Amino acid sequence: MSQNGDDAEDAPLPPVLKASVHDVRYFAALLRGVNFVNRGTVTITKTGFVVMAEEARTLLGTAYIFADDSQNSDPDEDNAAFEIPLNTLIECLNIFGTAGYSASASGAGGTTGKYKKWKRAGEDSDQEGDEDDARGRRQSNGTARGIDSYFGSAAEKGTGMRMTYAGSGYPLTLLIAEDAAGPTTTCEITTYEAEPHLQLPFEPDRMQGKPVSPVKSTHQLRTQSSWLRDALSELDPSCDKLTFIGNPPPATNGKQRRLADATPMLRIQAAGTFGSTEMDYPNDRDVLETFECTRPVSFSYRFGHISRTLRAMQSSTKTSLRIDDGGLMSLQFLMPSPRAKTEVAADAFIEFRCLALDDELG
């Protein structure tokens, strides 16, 4: 009896987290977007998990990663959280050199590099190729077996990954493979107890998993990511302060319209030791998909903090910028997803929240 009891006590508990992806590029792009500090906090939820990073008690970056389905989730399971070195996690995902930016990100300023591919059976020599070459996989006419049955079809798939986490004090375990015929690797990354993170509530906060939500704010716009990325990329890195100035849309007629035409609806002003730069943007649907501004606003932020968003911006397709009455800025980036458009699932996105400079510093 005691032996059986000991065996029951020694039986392993089910893991807190079990997750898998068929293509690590999209997952890695989300992690890169918030990889601006040594450690990030991973919070496991019923619908996926959230990765958060903060800097100087002023900037909070959050990547929202949703599961395609909840068949493996327990609805009564409590949330669990741990800290992990984000750079180490990204390096493990890229162990085969295939976790670079996705195609859309590459076109938006992402970089791709050359690497030597693994030599497979039947190949006479190693081949050099870029990431696009690595995405091609051998066609399989038979039924998927072994590790392929877990990661999906072997045809035209990227490097797959299976992730497990047994609970507090245990490492995060990754099983990474390209296909059943190629090499596989298992990585164990040390986890740490999660510390309380910065709270920056954006009121009223009704995102509900959507990258752009109809909340009331002093200043709000939605646009393609390219124009904002290009604007920030061209600024002098020595800039200290970045000011966002918004004005309500111009009046419909008369003198007020003429006066409003001389006032930009959106101005981004960068100031530094060597001078200042101003960029004005009109209410053009080619530039701004939506623009709302209830009253003139002007808030300044540390350029170093805003520049932290560039990695996420480079991989994103759409951007939402909101500023509330207190100057709290919310930048949301819609990220590429490997799922088909017909599938019903929440889009992955990254959000940054940044406090404005104090009046005496602005």
N, C-alpha and C positions, 0 to 999 in steps of 0.2 A: 504494500500500500504506500509506504513512504517513498519507495522507488518510483512508483507511478506518479506520486505527487511531485517529486523532484523533477521528473521529466516534464510534467505539465508546466512547472514554474520556469524551466529552462527553454520551453518552446518559444521560438521567435514570434514577436508581435508583428502584425501586418504593417507594412510601411505606411508612413504618413502621406507620402507623395509617390505616385507612379505616373509618369508622363512620357510621351514619345512624340517625335516629330519625324516626318519623312524627308525633310530638307532643312538642314541646320542653318542655312544662310539667313532665313527670315528671323529665326530665333536669335541668331548672333547679331543681326542688325538692331534688334530691339535692345539687347544688352549693351551694344556699343553706344547707343544713344544716351545712356545714363552712366557710362563709364568715365566719370570725371573725378572720382575719389577712389581711395584704396579699397574700400569695402562698400557693399550694397546690402540692403536688408530685403530678404525674400519673404513675403507673406503668402502662405497657401490659403486659398479661399475655396468655396464650393464650386466656383465656375472657372477656376484657373489659378493663376498666382500673379502677384504684383511685386515688382522690383523697384526699390526706392534708394535714392542717394541724395545727400544734402551737402551743402558747403556754406561755411561761415554763418550758419543760422539765418541765412538770407535766401538761399536758392534751394529749391526742392525739385528733383527730377524723378518722375514716376513712369515706369513702363507697365502697361496693362496687357497681360497675355491671357487670352481666354481659350478654354478648351472647346473643341468642335462639338463634343457631346459630354454628357455627365454620367455615362453608363458605369464608369469606374469610381464615381464619387459617392461618398456617404452623406446624405442630406443632413444628418445629425452630427457630423464631424465638426469639431471646433477648429478655428483657424490656428495655424502653427506658423512660427516665424523664426528665422535664423539669419545671421550675417555670413557673407562669403566674399572672398576676394574676386571681384568682377573680372579683372584682367586675367586671372588664372583660369576662370571658367571659360572665357572667350578663347584663350589659347588652347584649351583642351578641345573645344568645339572645332577649332581650325587645325587639328592635328594632322589631317590629310590635305591641308591646303585648300579646302573646298568651302570654307565658311565665310568667303568674302561677301562684298555687297551684292545684292541682287541686281538683275539687269536694269531695273528702273533706277536704282541708286547709282549704278555705274554711269548711266546717262545723265545723272543729276550731280555729277561731281565726284562720285565714288571712284576708287582706284582699284585696278586689277593688276595682279602681278604674275610673273612666270614661275612655274614650279615644275619639278620632275614628277610625273605620274608613276604610280606603281606599275611594274611590269606584270601583265596578266598571262595566263596560259595561252600559248599559241602566238604570242608576240615575239618577234625576233630581237627587239631592242627597246629600251626605254624611250619614251617620247616626251618632247617638251610641248606644253600646251598652256593656254590661259584658262580662266575659270569657266568660260563658255564651253571649251573642249571637255572639261571635267564633268560637265552636266550630262554629257551623252553617256548612256549606259547600254550594255548589251541587251538585245531583245531576248526574251525568254518565252519559248513555245510551250513549256510544261507548266505544271502547277507549282506555285511558290512554296518552297520548303524551308525549314529551319528558320534562320534569322530573317530571311526574306518575307516569310509569312507574317512577321511582326512589323517590319518596316514598310510593307506594301509591295507593289509590283516592281520588278527589277527593270522595267522598261522606262527609260527617260526619267529616272529618279535621281535625286541628289543624295548626299551622305545622310544617313539616318542616325537617330540618337534615341536611346532609352535612358530615362533619368529616374532614380529612386532615392528616397530619403527616409531612413528608418525612424527618425525622431531626434530629440535633443541629445547632443553628445555624439551623434553618429555623423560620418562624412556624407557628402553628396556624391552619389555614385553615378557615373556616366558610362554607358556602353555605346560605342560609336563604331559604325561599319558602313562601308560603301555597298557591298553586296555579299552574298554567301561565298562567292569564289575568292573574294579579296580579303585583306587583313582586317581584323577587328582589334579594338583597344578598349580597355577598361580603365577609367580614371576615378580616383577617389580624392575629393577635395575637402579639406578640413573646414568645418562650419563652426561658428561662434554664436554665443548667446546674443540675441537681438537687443539692442539698446533703444530707448525711446527716441523717436525721430521728430523732426520739426513738424508742427501743425500749422498749416496756412489755409484755413477754410475760405473758400470763395463763395460768398453768399449772393443769392440762394444757390446752393450746390445741388443741382439736379442732373448730373451727367448721365446716370443710369447706363453706363457702359458705352455711351455714344461720344465720338470725338468732337462733335460740335453740338452744344446744347443751347436751347432758346432761353438763356437766363438773362435777367435784366442787369445791365452794367452800363457804366458811363460811356465806355468806348468799346466797340466790338467790330471785328471784320473777319471775313473768311476769304481765302485766296489760294491760288496755286503756290506751292512752296518755293518755286524757282525764283520769283522776283525778290522775295525777302532774303533768300539765301544769297543771291547775287549782290544785293545791297549791303549786307553785313560782311560779305567776303571782300568787298572792295574797300572797306574802311581801314584806316591806318591802325595797326595793332597797338600803337602807342597811345591810342585814345583812352581817356579815363572814364568818360561819362557818356551815356547814350540817352537822349531825350526823345520821347514820343509825344508829338503834339497832334491833337485831333480837334476838328471843328465840325459842327453840324453841316449837313448838305446844304448847298446854296438855295436861296429863296427862288420862287418860280418866276418872278417878274420884277420890273421896276428898279429903283435905285438900290434896294437891298441886294438884288441879284448881281449888280455890277460890283458892289463892294465885296460880296462874297466870292466872286470870281477871282479877286485879287488875293484871297486867303486860301491857302492849300487845305484840302480836307484832311490830309495826313502828311505830316512832316517828320522825318527822322533826322535828328541833329546829333552829330558826334563832336565832342570837344576833347582836346588834349593839349599837351605841352606845346605842340607845333602849330596849333591853330584849330579851326573847326570846319566841319563839312555838313551841308544840308542837302537832303534829298526830299523832294516833294512828289506826291502821288495824287493823281486826279481820281474822280469817281468813275473809273472805266471798268466795264465788266471784264475786259481782257486782263486787267490787273487785279481788281478787287471783285470777287464774286458777290459778296454782300458787304455793306458798310453801314454801321449804325453809330450815331454819336448824338447824345441828348443835349450836351452842352460842351463848350470849349474845355479841353483838358490838356494838361502838360505835366508829365512825370518823368523823372530822371532815374537811371539805373546804372550800376557799375557795368562798364563795357565788358570787363572780364567775366561777369556772371552771364550776360546775354550771349557772349561768344561760346559758352558751354553748350548752347543748344544747336550749334552748327552740325555736329555729327548726326543728331536725329533729323535735322532739317534736310541734310544731304540725302538721306534714305527715304524721306517722306514724299507723299504725293500732294497732300493738302495741308494748309495751316490755318488755325484759328487763333486770333489774338484778341484777348479781352483785358480790360483794365477796369477795376471797380473804383468807387468813390475815394477809397483810401490809398489808391495807387498800386494795389496788389495786381501784378500782371500774371495772366494765365496764357501760356503758349501751348497749344495742342497740335500734335502732328499725327496725321493719319498715315499708317505704315503699310507697305505692300503685304499682301497675304497670298499664300500658295493655293488657297481654296478656290473652287469654282464660284462664279458670281451667283449661281443658282442655289448654292448651299446657304442654309439659314444659320448664321453664326455671327457673333459680335466681331467687329473689326478690331485688330490690335492697334493701339496708339500709345504715344508718349506725351506726357504733359510736364511742363515746367511751370513752377510758380515762383515768382521773384518779388521781393519787397522793394519798394521805391526808396531812394535815398532820403534821408531826413532833410528837413527844410534848411538846416544850417549847412548841409553838405551839397544841396541841390544847386 
